[in-house]
Amino acid sequence: MRFEGRELKPFAEPVSAADLHEGSAYFAVTYVDDDMLIPTMETLVFIGKNLEIDDVAEAYFQEINSYRQGVRYGWDVKDGEASFYSGPENELHHIFDFDHALEELMKCSLRRSKS
């Protein structure tokens, strides 16, 4: 099996708020170390914008497992049953579509091979 080669950009290409689609999966890629050698990745579902009354340009995500089980935002959810995340839609620097998350992990792999 061969995976087609590609040129990796030296900068991250997170998803833009304008390109988010409700019900679609996205990937939060973060690093636990300053050298960006130890990544973490969580699959999230975009569930909407401005879900609370006072929200302005706020994006909401839910972890994939509870979303697939049918748990929804605003329901009376027991602790640990679902995790929801929100943040300003102009600060989604760690949220990627699948291909760009993969590219982030490829860049991490290259950094790891150099260290």
PATIMI-275594 format. One line per field, with one value per residue: x, y, z of N, C-alpha, C, O in turn. Coordinates in pm, whole numbers, plus 32768, in hexadecimal, padded with zeros to 4 digits. Layout:
nc1	[X:...]
nc2	[Y:...]
nc3	[Z:...]
cac1	[X:...]
cac2	[Y:...]
cac3	[Z:...]
cc1	[X:...]
cc2	[Y:...]
cc3	[Z:...]
oc1	[X:...]
oc2	[Y:...]
oc3	[Z:...]
END
This chain:
nc1	[8055:8036:8056:7FFF:80F6:8128:8150:8199:811B:81C3:812D:8009:7EC0:7DA9:7C44:7B5F:7A71:799E:7992:7933:7851:771D:76FA:77CF:790B:7A35:7B8F:7C46:7D84:7E8B:7FB2:8079:816E:8271:8317:827C:8266:81D1:80A2:7F3F:7DFD:7CAE:7B6D:7A68:7919:7883:778D:7702:76D0:76D4:7626:75C6:750E:7596:7670:776E:77F3:784F:78C6:7857:78A5:788E:78F7:7939:78D2:77F3:774E:7717:7685:759B:7576:752E:757B:750E:745F:7403:7512:75CF:76F2:781F:77A0:779A:786D:7896:7913:796B:79C2:7A52:7A09:7AD3:7BB8:7C08:7CF3:7D5A:7CB1:7C5D:7C0B:7BF9:7CD1:7D86:7DBF:7E43:7F25:7F9A:7FE6:809B:8164:81B3:821D:82FD:838D:83BF:8464:8548:85A1]
nc2	[7F8B:80E0:822B:8356:844D:8598:86FB:87A1:88B6:89B6:8A1D:8A0E:89AE:89EE:89AD:8A9B:8B71:8BAB:8ACE:89FF:88F2:8894:8768:86EB:8641:86A6:86E0:8708:8769:8769:87AF:871F:8774:8871:8859:87EB:86D4:860D:85B9:85EB:857B:85BC:8556:861C:869A:8796:885B:8944:8AAF:8BBB:8B59:8B9C:8CA0:8D9D:8D86:8DE0:8DB3:8CAF:8B66:8A16:88CD:8768:863E:8516:8412:8425:84C0:8414:835C:83DB:84A5:85F6:8757:8825:8774:86CC:865F:855C:8561:8522:84A4:852D:860E:8760:886D:89C0:8AF1:8C29:8C6A:8CCF:8C68:8B61:8ACD:89D0:8918:883A:87C6:8674:863A:8710:86EE:85FB:864F:86F2:862F:85A4:8666:8670:856F:8589:8649:85B0:84E8:8576:85BB]
nc3	[8000:7FB2:8013:7F86:7F4C:7FD0:7FD8:80FC:81A6:8261:832C:83FE:8390:83F8:840D:838B:8428:8380:82DF:8376:83B0:8430:84E7:8471:8485:852A:857F:869E:86CA:879E:8861:8961:89AD:8996:88B8:87FB:87CB:8838:87F1:8829:87CE:8795:8734:86CA:86AF:85F7:8680:866E:866B:8754:882A:8921:89C6:89EA:8943:8858:8728:876C:8765:8773:87DD:87F5:8895:87D9:881F:88D4:8835:8760:87EC:880A:88C5:890D:8904:8A0B:8A7B:8BAB:8C29:8CBA:8D91:8CE8:8C18:8B2A:8A76:8A39:8979:8959:88B1:8843:86F0:8655:86BA:867E:8660:8683:8616:8519:83CB:834C:8292:82BC:83CA:83BC:832C:83EE:84A6:8408:83ED:84F5:850C:8465:84FB:85DE:8577:8545:863F]
cac1	[8000:8086:800C:8035:8145:80F4:81A1:815B:8132:8204:80CE:7F8C:7E4C:7D2E:7BC7:7B2A:79E9:793F:798D:78FB:77CB:76DF:76F3:7849:797A:7AB2:7BF7:7C95:7E0E:7EDA:8030:808F:81F5:8294:835A:8213:828B:8170:801D:7EC2:7D97:7C26:7B08:79F9:78B0:7854:76FE:76C0:7707:7681:75BC:7595:74CD:75F4:76E4:778F:785F:787E:78B6:7842:78CA:786F:794B:78F7:788B:776C:7700:76E7:7622:7521:7570:7533:7592:7495:7419:7431:7579:7615:7783:7869:7753:77BD:78C4:787E:797B:7949:7A29:7A3E:7A1D:7B4F:7C27:7C00:7D78:7D7D:7C44:7C7D:7BC5:7C4A:7D4E:7DE3:7DED:7EA7:7F9F:7FD8:8027:8110:81CD:81E3:8271:837D:83D5:83EC:84D4:85BD:85CC]
cac2	[8000:815A:82A6:83BD:84B6:8620:8766:87D4:8944:89C6:8A57:89C3:89DD:89C6:89CA:8B22:8B6E:8BAE:8A4A:899B:88BF:884D:86D7:86B6:8623:86F1:86A4:8765:873A:87BA:8770:8728:87A7:88EA:8834:87B5:864C:85B1:85EE:85AC:8598:8598:8568:866D:86B9:881F:8855:89C3:8B2E:8C10:8B06:8BDE:8D21:8E0D:8D65:8E2C:8D71:8C3E:8AE5:89A8:8847:86FA:85C8:84C1:839C:8447:84EF:839D:8319:8429:850E:8679:87CC:885B:870B:86B5:85FA:8534:8575:84BD:846C:8576:8682:87CA:88D3:8A38:8B56:8C8C:8C2D:8D00:8C29:8AD1:8AB0:8942:88C7:881E:875B:85FB:8643:876D:86AE:8599:8699:871B:85B8:8589:86C5:8640:84FB:85BC:8684:8542:84A1:85CE:85CC]
cac3	[8000:7FAB:8029:7F2D:7F8D:7FC6:8010:8175:81C0:82E3:838B:8410:8344:843C:83C8:83A6:845F:8310:82A0:83D2:838F:84A1:84DA:8434:84E1:8520:85D2:86EF:86D6:87FA:888A:89F0:89C6:894B:883C:87A3:87A9:8873:87D0:8850:876B:87C0:86CC:86F9:864E:8601:869D:8651:869A:87AA:8863:899A:89A9:89E5:88EF:87DF:86DC:87BD:8721:87D1:87B2:8852:8879:8777:8853:8907:87C3:8717:8840:8804:892B:88CC:8957:8A4A:8AC4:8C34:8C16:8D34:8D8B:8C9F:8BA9:8AB0:8A86:89D9:8979:890D:88AD:87D9:866C:8619:8702:8663:8629:8696:85DE:848E:8384:8353:8246:82FC:8446:8391:830B:846D:84DE:83B3:8414:8577:84F0:8433:856D:8636:8538:854E:86CB]
cc1	[805A:802A:804E:807E:8105:8156:8156:817E:816F:81A7:8050:7F1D:7DCB:7CB3:7B9B:7A9B:7981:792F:7956:786E:7795:76D4:776E:78B6:79F3:7B12:7C45:7D1F:7E58:7F57:8043:8118:8211:82D6:82F9:8238:8227:80E3:7FAD:7E5C:7D11:7BC6:7A8F:7994:7887:77BD:76B7:770A:76A0:760A:7583:7567:7531:766D:76F1:7806:78A0:7860:78AE:7861:78A4:78CA:78F7:78A3:7800:7714:76C5:7681:759F:7511:757F:7543:750D:7443:744E:7492:75BD:76AA:77C5:7820:7774:7819:78A9:78EC:7949:79BD:7A0C:7A5E:7A99:7BCB:7C23:7C85:7DA0:7D12:7C5A:7C18:7C26:7CD1:7DB4:7E12:7E59:7F2B:7FE6:8022:80A1:8184:8207:8240:82FA:83D0:840D:8464:8554:85F3:8616]
cc2	[807C:81D1:8313:8429:853E:8681:879D:8866:8952:8A00:8A01:8A02:89AD:89EA:8A58:8B13:8B6A:8B25:89DC:8974:8871:87B9:8699:86A4:8678:86B7:8711:8728:879C:876B:8784:8762:881F:88CC:87F9:872B:85E5:85E9:85A5:85D2:8567:85B5:85AE:8681:874A:881C:88DC:8A3B:8B73:8BC5:8B3E:8C6B:8D92:8DF5:8DC4:8DE7:8D00:8BBC:8A77:8922:87E4:8686:8561:8450:83BD:847A:8479:834E:8367:8493:8595:86E8:8800:87F3:8707:863F:85DC:854B:8501:8484:84AF:85EA:86E3:8832:894B:8A9A:8BB8:8C51:8C63:8CC7:8B91:8A9D:8A1D:88E3:88B8:87BF:86E5:860A:86A0:8739:8647:85DE:86C9:86A5:8590:85E6:869E:85C9:8526:85FC:8618:84F9:84F3:85DA:8554]
cc3	[8000:7FBF:7FD6:7F7B:7F7A:8005:8089:8189:824B:834E:8390:83BC:8388:83EA:83EA:83D9:83EF:82CF:82FB:83A7:8405:8483:849B:849D:84C0:8587:861A:8702:872F:8820:891F:8A12:896C:88C5:87D5:876E:87DB:885B:881A:87E5:879F:874E:8709:8689:8663:8612:868C:8689:86F2:87E4:88E5:8976:8996:898B:8878:879F:872D:8773:8789:8790:881F:882F:882F:87B4:8884:8896:8777:8767:8848:886F:88E5:8932:898D:8A92:8B51:8C2F:8C9C:8D22:8D43:8C27:8B23:8AD4:8A14:89E8:892A:8914:883E:874F:8625:865F:86F4:862B:8633:865E:8548:8450:837F:830E:8287:8384:8426:8370:8389:84AC:848B:83D7:849C:8564:84BE:84A3:85C8:85FA:853C:85DC:8700]
oc1	[80BF:7FBF:80C7:804C:80B6:81A4:80E1:81F2:8151:81D1:8031:7F1B:7D89:7CBA:7BAF:7A55:7918:78C9:794C:781E:77D8:76AB:7777:78BC:7A14:7AEB:7C7F:7D2D:7E63:7F63:8021:8134:81D2:82CE:8321:822D:8228:80B3:7FBB:7E65:7D05:7BCC:7A57:79B6:786D:7775:763D:7771:7627:7597:7519:7594:7522:76C7:768F:7871:791A:77EF:78F6:783D:789B:78E6:787E:7837:77A0:769B:764F:7630:753F:74AA:75D2:751E:74A9:73EA:74BB:7469:75E1:76DD:77A8:785B:776A:7812:78A7:791C:7904:7A0F:79BA:7AC4:7AC3:7C3B:7C38:7C85:7DFF:7D19:7C68:7BD6:7C99:7D39:7E2C:7E83:7EBD:7F96:8061:8090:8103:81F6:8280:82A8:835F:8449:847E:84BE:85C1:8666:8640]
oc2	[8080:81DB:8328:845B:8553:865D:87C3:888D:8901:8A10:89B7:8A7B:8951:8A3A:8A87:8AB3:8B2C:8B0B:8969:89C8:8816:8790:861F:86ED:868E:8666:876A:86C0:8812:86F4:87ED:877E:8830:891E:87DA:870F:8572:863E:8532:863E:84F7:861F:8581:8679:8775:87E3:88E4:8A30:8B69:8BED:8B12:8CA5:8DE2:8E48:8DF0:8DE1:8CF5:8BA5:8A7A:8907:8806:866E:8555:8433:8378:8464:847A:8305:8339:84D6:85A4:86DA:8805:8816:8739:85CB:8638:854A:848C:843A:8471:8620:86BD:884C:893C:8A96:8B9E:8C0E:8C28:8CF1:8B49:8A49:89F2:886A:891B:8772:86F2:85EB:8682:8756:863D:85AC:86C9:86B6:855F:85BA:86A9:85C0:84EE:85E8:8624:84D0:84BA:8601:8553]
oc3	[8047:7F83:7FDF:7FE0:7F1D:805D:807F:817F:82A3:83C1:8333:83A5:8358:838E:845A:83B8:83FF:828F:82D1:837E:8438:8417:8491:8500:844C:85DB:85DB:8742:8710:8802:8956:8A87:8904:8869:8765:86F7:87AF:88A7:8844:87A9:87D0:870E:876D:8613:86D4:85C0:869A:86CB:86DD:87D1:8912:8914:8939:8987:883C:87DB:8730:8748:87ED:871D:8895:87BA:8843:8781:8862:8897:8753:872E:8885:8875:888C:89A6:8946:8AE0:8B6D:8C30:8CE6:8CB2:8D5D:8BD9:8ABA:8B42:899F:8A56:88C5:8970:87E6:873E:85C1:8642:8755:85D1:85F2:8675:8500:8496:83AA:8349:8288:83AD:846C:8394:838E:84E1:84C2:83DF:84B1:85A5:84E7:84AA:85F8:8643:8537:85F0:8773]
END
